[in-house]
Amino acid sequence: MSSLFPALTDDPSGRPALRFGERSLTYAELASAAGDVGARVRGEERVAVWATPSLETAVAVVGVLLAGVAAVPLNPKSGDKELAHILGDSAPGAVLAAPGDELPGALDGLSRIDVGTGAGRGGPGAAAPVAGARPGEEDPALVVYTSGTTGPPKGAVVPRRAIATTLDALADAWQWTADDVLVHGLPLFHVHGLVLGILGPLRRGGAVVHLGRFDTQGVTRELGGGASMLFGVPTMYHRIAEALPGDPALAGALAGARLLVSGSAALPVHDHERIAAATGRRVIERYGMTETLMNTSVRADAEPRPGTVGVPLPGVELRLVDEDGSAVEAYDGESVGEIQVRGPNLFTEYLNRPDATAAAFTPDGWFRTGDVAVRDPDGWVRIVGRKATDLIKSGGYKIGAGEIENALLEHPGVREAAVTGEPDADLGERIVAWIVPVDPASPPAEGELADHVARRLAPHKRPRVVRHLDALPRNDMGKIMKRALPS
């Protein structure tokens, strides 16, 4: 298999590769620093990476991959119990960290390797991982632990093949080239921030600027200073939408970007429209997950359509399946089915979990995503939620929570919204709306919200119960954690 990062050897020049704040590396400097890491970990099966949003994390992961070793990114916010599980499960031979990082006690038993970033650090043999290592395409590149909703996190083994094919498919869909400069402020222990946000630009030979911590001032500065692409999650774009009316510089910077991409959760249509109205640019969405990397995307040369995640990427097969396993053939924007995918973008297995791996796939190799969606007449995919928490069966209808949430967010009195189902003796399940009102002292009435949804969607999709909260529970990527809503 060819190198994941041909620019490290094909053009070891002074072109910029990575910048975090005031610290940066050219491709030549990255090749040297990553080569040093690779020389120190070569021969290991897996190594952990203390994945802070830092230059050292990017260098560590690139170096590990150059050596043909698998990286296990660790979330610095994980508690001791979760870290102990991940370390016991993945058995890394060492942990890579920035020299000044203080590591928790759960990592005490691991050999520590401090990651240097200075140019010329390689020393004898440091370039060998870049020039000599040729691992196979099925060899593990990453072991990424998924959040465990019903048990401890599972380690998804992501092969080198999946990273290469996903990034190349995105390059095709987004017209992504070496001329692009990406800016983002995403965590580096997830697929979004690490694979798309760091490895993606490096595979293209382009540059990435990491904000460290997301803020709209940083977005304005970097997009206004020449960056061409912005990656974010809905929480970030919501903050951008809120700031735009009073920030013409931000509007101008976004208007000048080539591509604005949102992922990791659905971007509410209301925020789509506010950003488009203020900037003339539309945010595009894509759909992926840890086990599959990227499955679909709106293409850069297509007209973005709020609320959709586009079409399957090159090489990805996608189908919708009913609960009885039969295919959902309708392209009507209404018929709901579970998304199943098949292709070179898929993970290999859950580490040490053959039972979970077998349960995740159909006998003919389709991965059961657990996400539910509909397809528009032209094949564009609209995700309506998770099968476990967002598919509501009410009055004989199958209803996706996502479209109701979007409708609720169009009401001027609603700041945040989540929709769930709860048992109902008559309907089977009744639709429950969880609302964070714009004005807590004067929230919109239940009947007003029900009528609002019924007018936009259909009467059977209106909420039957409305509950008010001060805030919705969210994880690090901005996804609403519906299982954490009050019972």
C-alpha positions in Angstrom: 0.0 0.0 0.0 1.3 3.5 -0.8 2.1 5.9 1.9 -0.8 7.6 3.7 1.1 10.9 3.5 3.0 11.1 0.2 3.7 14.8 0.7 6.1 13.9 3.6 8.5 12.3 1.1 7.5 13.6 -2.3 7.8 17.3 -1.4 9.9 17.8 1.9 9.9 21.6 1.4 9.1 24.6 3.4 5.4 24.4 2.7 3.3 24.7 5.9 1.7 21.5 7.2 0.4 22.2 10.8 -0.2 25.2 12.9 -1.5 25.3 16.5 -1.6 28.8 17.8 1.8 30.3 17.3 3.5 27.0 16.8 3.9 25.4 13.4 5.7 22.8 11.3 6.5 22.7 7.6 6.3 19.3 5.8 10.1 18.9 6.2 9.9 19.6 9.9 6.9 17.3 10.3 8.7 14.5 8.5 11.7 14.8 10.9 9.7 15.0 14.1 7.3 12.3 13.1 10.2 10.2 11.9 11.7 10.4 15.4 8.4 9.2 16.9 8.2 6.4 14.4 11.7 5.2 15.2 10.9 5.1 18.9 7.7 3.1 18.6 8.6 0.7 15.7 8.0 -2.9 16.7 5.1 -2.1 19.0 1.6 -3.4 18.1 -0.3 -0.5 19.6 0.7 2.7 21.4 -1.6 5.2 23.3 -1.6 8.9 22.4 -2.6 11.4 25.1 -4.7 13.3 22.6 -4.8 16.9 23.7 -5.5 19.6 21.0 -1.8 20.1 20.4 1.0 20.0 17.8 2.4 17.0 19.7 -0.7 14.9 19.2 -0.6 15.4 15.5 3.1 14.6 15.3 2.6 11.5 17.5 -0.2 10.0 15.4 1.6 10.7 12.1 4.8 9.1 13.5 2.9 6.1 14.8 1.3 5.6 11.4 4.6 6.0 9.6 6.0 3.2 11.7 3.1 0.9 10.8 1.9 0.8 14.4 -1.7 1.4 15.6 -2.5 4.5 17.6 -5.0 4.5 20.5 -6.2 8.1 21.0 -7.0 8.8 24.7 -9.5 11.5 25.6 -7.8 13.7 28.3 -11.2 14.2 29.9 -11.8 10.5 30.5 -12.1 9.3 34.1 -9.8 6.7 35.7 -12.3 3.9 35.3 -12.8 4.5 31.6 -9.0 4.9 31.0 -8.3 1.7 32.9 -10.8 -0.2 30.7 -9.3 1.2 27.5 -5.7 0.5 28.6 -6.6 -3.0 29.8 -8.4 -3.8 26.6 -5.9 -2.3 24.1 -2.7 -3.2 26.0 -0.6 -0.4 24.5 3.2 -0.7 24.7 3.7 3.0 25.6 1.9 6.3 25.8 3.0 9.3 23.8 2.4 12.8 25.2 3.7 16.3 25.1 6.7 16.9 27.4 4.8 19.1 29.8 1.6 17.1 30.1 0.7 15.7 33.5 -0.8 12.2 33.0 -3.3 10.6 35.4 -2.5 7.8 37.7 -4.3 5.3 35.4 -1.3 5.6 33.0 1.4 5.1 35.6 2.2 1.5 34.5 2.9 2.6 30.9 6.3 3.6 29.5 6.1 7.3 28.6 7.5 8.8 25.3 7.7 12.5 25.2 7.0 13.9 21.7 9.4 16.5 20.3 8.4 18.9 17.6 11.7 20.7 16.8 13.1 20.5 13.2 16.1 18.3 12.8 15.3 16.1 15.8 15.4 12.9 13.9 19.0 11.8 14.3 20.3 8.6 12.8 17.6 6.4 11.3 14.8 8.7 12.0 13.6 8.9 8.4 13.4 5.1 8.2 9.7 4.9 9.2 8.9 7.4 6.4 10.9 5.7 3.7 10.9 2.1 4.7 7.7 1.0 6.5 5.2 -0.5 4.1 2.4 -2.0 6.2 -0.5 -3.6 4.5 -3.8 -1.9 3.8 -5.7 -4.1 6.2 -3.2 -3.4 9.1 -4.7 -1.5 12.0 -4.1 2.3 11.9 -6.2 3.4 14.9 -8.2 1.8 17.7 -10.9 4.4 18.5 -13.1 3.8 21.5 -16.8 4.4 21.1 -18.9 5.9 23.9 -20.5 3.0 25.7 -24.3 3.6 26.2 -25.0 0.1 27.4 -21.6 -1.0 28.6 -17.9 -0.1 28.6 -16.6 1.5 25.4 -15.7 -0.8 22.5 -12.4 -0.3 20.5 -13.2 0.0 16.8 -10.1 -1.2 14.9 -9.8 1.2 11.9 -7.5 -0.2 9.1 -5.2 2.0 7.0 -7.4 1.1 4.0 -10.4 2.8 5.6 -8.5 6.0 6.3 -7.0 6.2 2.7 -10.3 5.5 0.9 -12.4 7.8 3.1 -10.0 10.7 2.7 -9.7 10.1 -1.1 -13.5 9.9 -1.4 -13.9 13.2 0.4 -11.2 14.8 -1.8 -13.4 13.8 -4.8 -16.6 15.0 -3.2 -15.2 18.3 -1.8 -12.7 19.1 -4.5 -10.1 19.1 -1.7 -6.5 19.8 -2.9 -3.1 20.8 -1.6 -4.1 24.4 -2.1 -6.7 24.2 0.7 -6.0 25.4 4.3 -8.4 23.9 6.8 -9.3 25.6 10.1 -11.0 23.8 13.0 -11.1 23.5 16.8 -12.2 19.9 17.1 -11.0 17.4 19.7 -8.3 15.1 18.4 -9.5 11.8 20.0 -12.4 11.4 17.6 -12.6 10.5 14.0 -13.9 14.0 13.0 -11.1 16.0 14.4 -8.2 13.5 14.0 -8.9 11.7 10.8 -10.7 14.3 8.8 -9.3 17.4 10.5 -5.6 16.4 10.8 -4.8 13.4 8.6 -7.1 14.7 5.8 -5.1 17.9 5.0 -1.8 16.0 5.4 -2.9 13.3 2.8 -3.7 16.0 0.3 -0.4 17.9 1.0 -2.4 20.9 2.3 -2.3 22.7 5.6 -4.4 22.7 8.8 -4.7 25.4 11.4 -6.1 24.2 14.7 -7.7 26.9 16.9 -6.9 25.0 20.2 -10.2 26.1 21.6 -13.1 27.0 19.3 -14.2 30.6 19.2 -15.7 32.9 16.6 -12.8 35.3 16.8 -10.4 32.6 15.8 -12.7 31.6 12.9 -12.8 35.2 11.7 -9.0 35.6 12.0 -8.1 32.4 10.1 -10.7 32.4 7.4 -10.1 36.1 6.9 -6.4 35.4 6.7 -6.5 32.9 3.9 -7.9 29.6 5.2 -10.3 28.0 2.7 -12.2 25.4 4.7 -13.9 25.2 8.1 -14.9 22.0 9.9 -17.2 22.1 12.9 -20.0 20.4 14.8 -23.5 21.9 15.2 -22.8 23.5 18.5 -20.0 25.5 16.8 -22.2 26.6 13.9 -25.0 27.5 16.3 -22.5 29.9 18.1 -21.5 31.3 14.7 -25.2 31.8 13.8 -25.9 33.5 17.1 -22.8 35.8 16.7 -23.4 36.8 13.0 -26.0 39.6 13.4 -23.5 41.7 15.4 -20.3 40.6 13.7 -19.8 41.8 10.1 -16.2 40.6 10.1 -17.3 37.1 10.9 -19.9 37.2 8.1 -17.3 38.4 5.7 -14.8 35.7 6.6 -17.3 33.0 6.2 -18.5 34.4 2.9 -14.9 34.1 1.6 -14.5 30.5 2.6 -14.5 27.8 -0.1 -16.2 25.1 2.0 -18.1 25.1 5.3 -18.6 21.5 6.6 -20.7 20.4 9.6 -20.7 16.8 11.1 -21.0 14.5 14.1 -24.7 15.4 14.5 -27.4 17.0 12.5 -27.2 20.8 12.0 -30.6 22.3 12.7 -32.2 23.8 9.5 -32.8 27.1 11.5 -29.0 27.5 11.9 -28.4 26.6 8.2 -30.8 29.3 7.1 -29.4 32.0 9.5 -25.8 31.4 8.3 -26.9 31.4 4.6 -28.8 34.6 5.1 -25.9 36.4 6.7 -23.1 35.2 4.5 -24.5 33.9 1.2 -22.7 30.6 1.9 -24.4 27.3 2.8 -22.9 24.8 5.2 -22.7 21.3 3.8 -23.2 18.1 5.9 -21.7 14.7 5.7 -22.5 11.5 7.6 -20.1 9.1 9.2 -19.3 7.3 12.4 -16.3 5.7 14.2 -16.9 2.3 12.7 -17.4 3.5 9.1 -15.5 6.7 8.8 -17.5 8.7 6.2 -20.5 7.2 4.3 -22.2 10.1 2.5 -21.7 13.8 1.9 -23.2 16.8 0.0 -20.8 17.4 -2.8 -19.0 20.7 -3.2 -20.3 21.1 -6.8 -24.0 20.4 -5.7 -26.5 22.8 -4.4 -26.6 22.3 -0.6 -29.9 21.3 0.8 -30.5 21.9 4.6 -31.3 18.8 6.6 -29.6 16.3 4.2 -26.3 14.5 4.3 -26.1 14.1 0.5 -25.4 10.9 -1.4 -23.1 7.9 -0.8 -19.4 8.6 -1.3 -17.5 6.8 -4.1 -17.1 3.1 -3.1 -19.8 3.2 -0.4 -22.9 1.1 -0.7 -25.9 2.3 1.3 -29.3 0.8 1.9 -32.3 1.3 4.2 -33.8 -1.7 6.0 -37.0 -2.2 7.8 -37.3 -3.9 11.2 -38.0 -7.3 9.6 -34.8 -7.0 7.5 -36.6 -6.2 4.2 -35.2 -3.4 2.1 -37.0 0.0 2.1 -37.2 0.7 -1.6 -39.2 4.0 -1.5 -37.5 7.3 -2.4 -40.3 9.4 -1.1 -38.8 11.4 1.8 -41.1 9.7 4.3 -40.4 5.9 4.4 -38.0 5.3 7.4 -35.4 2.6 7.6 -32.2 1.7 9.3 -29.0 2.7 7.4 -26.8 -0.2 6.5 -23.5 0.4 4.7 -20.8 -1.7 3.0 -17.5 -0.7 1.5 -13.8 -0.1 2.0 -14.4 2.6 4.5 -15.5 0.1 7.2 -13.6 -0.8 10.4 -12.3 -4.4 10.8 -13.6 -5.4 14.2 -14.2 -4.4 17.8 -11.0 -5.3 19.6 -11.4 -8.4 21.7 -15.1 -8.5 21.1 -15.9 -11.1 18.4 -19.5 -11.2 19.7 -20.1 -7.5 19.2 -18.4 -7.6 15.8 -20.6 -10.4 14.6 -23.7 -8.6 15.9 -22.8 -5.4 14.1 -22.7 -7.0 10.6 -25.3 -8.9 8.5 -24.3 -12.3 7.1 -23.6 -10.6 3.7 -21.3 -8.0 5.2 -23.5 -4.9 5.7 -22.8 -2.9 8.8 -25.8 -2.1 10.9 -25.4 1.6 11.8 -28.3 2.0 14.1 -29.2 5.3 12.4 -32.5 5.7 10.7 -33.1 7.8 7.6 -35.4 8.5 4.6 -34.4 9.1 1.0 -35.6 11.9 -1.2 -36.7 11.1 -4.7 -33.2 11.9 -6.1 -31.5 9.6 -3.6 -30.3 12.2 -1.1 -30.3 10.9 2.4 -32.0 12.6 5.4 -31.1 11.2 8.8 -33.9 11.3 11.2 -32.2 9.9 14.3 -30.9 6.8 16.1 -32.9 3.7 15.9 -32.7 3.2 19.7 -33.7 6.7 20.8 -35.1 8.6 17.8 -37.5 6.3 16.0 -40.9 6.9 17.5 -43.8 4.6 16.7 -47.0 6.6 17.3 -50.5 5.8 16.0 -49.2 3.3 13.4 -46.6 5.7 12.0 -42.9 5.5 12.2 -41.6 9.0 12.9 -38.1 10.3 13.1 -37.3 12.7 15.9 -34.9 14.8 13.9 -37.5 16.4 11.6 -39.7 17.4 14.6 -36.7 18.9 16.3 -35.9 21.0 13.2 -39.5 22.2 13.1 -39.5 23.1 16.8 -36.3 25.1 16.3 -38.0 27.2 13.7 -40.3 28.6 16.5 -39.0 32.0 17.7 -39.5 31.0 21.3 -37.3 27.9 21.2 -33.6 28.0 21.7 -32.9 24.2 21.9 -35.1 21.2 21.3 -34.9 17.4 21.6 -37.7 14.9 20.9 -38.2 11.5 22.3 -41.0 8.9 22.6 -42.6 7.5 25.7 -45.2 4.8 26.2 -48.8 5.6 25.5 -51.7 3.2 26.0 -53.6 4.6 23.0 -50.8 5.6 20.5 -48.2 3.1 21.4 -45.7 6.0 21.9 -46.5 9.7 22.3 -44.1 12.3 21.1 -42.4 14.3 23.8 -40.7 17.6 23.2 -37.9 18.8 25.5 -37.5 22.6 25.1 -35.0 25.2 26.2 -37.0 28.4 25.8 -35.5 31.6 24.6 -37.3 33.3 27.6 -37.6 31.0 30.5 -40.0 33.3 32.2 -42.4 33.1 29.2 -42.0 29.8 27.4 -44.2 29.0 24.4 -47.4 27.1 25.3 -47.7 23.4 24.6 -50.6 23.8 22.3 -48.8 26.6 20.4 -45.8 24.3 19.8 -48.0 21.4 18.8 -49.9 23.5 16.2 -46.6 24.9 15.0 -45.2 21.4 14.2 -48.5 20.2 12.8 -48.6 23.0 10.3 -45.0 22.4 9.1 -45.0 18.6 9.0 -48.2 16.6 9.7 -50.7 16.4 12.5 -49.5 13.0 13.6 -46.0 14.4 14.1 -47.0 17.0 16.7 -45.7 16.7 20.3 -48.3 15.5 22.8 -46.1 16.6 25.8 -43.8 19.5 26.2 -41.2 19.7 29.0 -38.9 22.7 29.7 -35.2 22.5 30.7 -32.5 25.0 31.4 -30.1 23.2 29.0 -30.0 19.9 27.0 -27.3 17.4 28.0 -24.6 17.2 25.4 -21.3 15.3 24.9 -17.9 16.7 23.8 -19.0 16.7 20.2 -22.2 18.6 20.9 -24.5 15.7 20.4 -27.6 15.7 22.6 -27.5 12.8 25.1 -31.1 11.7 25.2 -30.5 8.9 27.6 -29.5 11.6 30.1 -32.8 13.5 29.9 -34.8 13.4 33.1 -37.1 10.4 33.4 
